[in-house]
Every structure is written in C-alpha cells, then in structure tokens.
Amino acid sequence: MANAQTTQRLGHWPLALVALCHAPAAFMPLASQAPHFGAAEALSLLTWIAVIIYWVAAWLIRVDGLQTILVPVAATVLGLSLLIPPGHATPWLAKPLMQLHFGIAMLAYGFLAVAAGLAILMRLADAKLHRPSQTLLGQLPPLLALERVMFSTLGLGFALLTATLATGVVFSELLFGAPARLNHKVLFSLTAWMIFGGLLWGRLVRGWRGRLAVNWTLAGFAALLLAYVGSRFVLDIVLQR
C-alpha cells in the first residue's frame, strides 16, 4: 500500500510541471499593461486553477483516478482555448477591489470544476460495481469516499460562489456607482448558486446522495460554465464585441 501511494504521488510531479509551464499563458493576459479577458482566457485560467486544486488535494486525500479524467479533459479544454480569439479589453481588472472579486470567482469555478470531475468519477465508480473487470476503473476509490470528497469540495466552492455574488453586488455600487444588472451572466450564476445550495441543503436535511447528487452537481456546473464562459463565447465569437 505504501509503495502504491508513493508511486501515485510521484506521478503527480509531471502534472505540476505541466501546470508550471502553463502558468504564464494563464496569467499573462491579466498581468499585461492592457489586461484582456474573454472565453479563451477563462477556459485557460479555469483549467489551470482546477489542476492546481487537484494537485494540492492529491497530497492530502485519496483521489486516485481523477487524474485519468482531468488530464485529457484539461488538454481538450486548453486546445479549445487556443482556437478561440483573444478576449476583449478589461481595464476594470486593474482595480484592486475587482481583482479581489475576480480572484474569488476563479477559485469558486476551480473548486466547483473539481467537484464536477468527482461527480463524473462517481458515475464511473458506480459502473465499476456492475462491471468490476474493467481495468480502467480499477484504480478508483470507493464510491462513498468519492462522495464525501465531492461534497467537501462542493461546500468550499459554494461558499466561494456566495462570496463572488456578494462582492459583485457590493463592488458594482462602489466602483461603478450603479447596481449590478440582471444579465445572462448573473442569471446563470444565480441559477448555479441555487442548484448547489439546494443540493447541499438536500444532503444535510434529506440525506441526498448517489446519482441524484451527481446529476445536481453536473447541472450546477453546466449553469456556471454558461454564466461566464458561455456568455463570453457569445459576445467574443458570435457577436464579436
């Protein structure tokens, strides 16, 4: 068991190297004198954050198997980000308060992305129970262990998403002198917040778990992707503004 754990942890170092090499591409659009951010940059940064969260978590808890999904998905998402034109200018990112809001939002997206990955792993673990001979699924942790980690990650992501929505309302008044508008981004963010909040409530009060928890988690993350990446894709690619 110890040798297997050591081998698993050694296998995380190449992932750290990849994340380190990708860091300049993820942060350069934000650190330049003329910051710009859009669908391409959102996909790139979100992928980097999700990989870092997974890498840190892998040293603390058993998340065997998630890397099998994370790496190809991350590579696919980064490939898509290279095909999308650069985003629009975002001078508001130079303001410290908006940088705080933006940082909280990206962390929320990262934790909830990992929760969605764990939800997919739960589906695979459930399939393993019915087809135990599948070698690809043999390294997955027990289903109950995956579920506990998913809800822990989901709770952190939900808290950060709540802070994101709250700071968005407050900072909009402070920086722009106008209340936050109920646009598509805010609407989908609120939808994701209600889905995740409803799931956590159901878990605490009704004991929701299993496939119901998986479906709600994936639905919430889909709404969250539509909130920013989807809206930015429409503005940057479809409407070109």
C-alpha positions, 0 to 999 in steps of 0.5 A: 500500500505504501509503495502504491501511494508513493508511486501515485504521488510521484506521478503527480510531479509531471502534472505540476510541471505541466501546470508550471509551464502553463502558468504564464499563458494563464496569467499573462493576459491579466498581468499585461499593461492592457489586461484582456479577458474573454472565453479563451482566457477563462477556459485557460485560467479555469483549467489551470486553477482546477489542476492546481486544486487537484494537485494540492488535494492529491497530497492530502486525500485519496483521489486516485483516478481523477487524474485519468479524467482531468488530464485529457479533459484539461488538454481538450479544454486548453486546445479549445482555448487556443482556437478561440480569439483573444478576449476583449479589453478589461481595464476594470481588472486593474482595480484592486477591489475587482481583482479581489472579486475576480480572484474569488470567482476563479477559485469558486469555478476551480473548486466547483470544476473539481467537484464536477470531475468527482461527480463524473468519477462517481458515475464511473465508480458506480459502473465499476460495481456492475462491471468490476473487470474493467481495468480502467476503473480499477484504480478508483476509490470507493464510491462513498469516499468519492462522495464525501470528497465531492461534497467537501469540495462542493461546500468550499466552492459554494461558499466561494460562489456566495462570496463572488455574488456578494462582492459583485453586488457590493463592488458594482455600487462602489466602483461603478456607482450603479447596481449590478444588472440582471444579465445572462451572466448573473442569471446563470450564476444565480441559477448555479448558486441555487442548484448547489445550495439546494443540493447541499441543503438536500444532503444535510436535511434529506440525506441526498446522495448517489446519482441524484447528487451527481446529476445536481452537481453536473447541472450546477456546473453546466449553469456556471460554465454558461454564466461566464464562459458561455456568455463570453463565447457569445459576445467574443465569437458570435457577436464579436464585441 
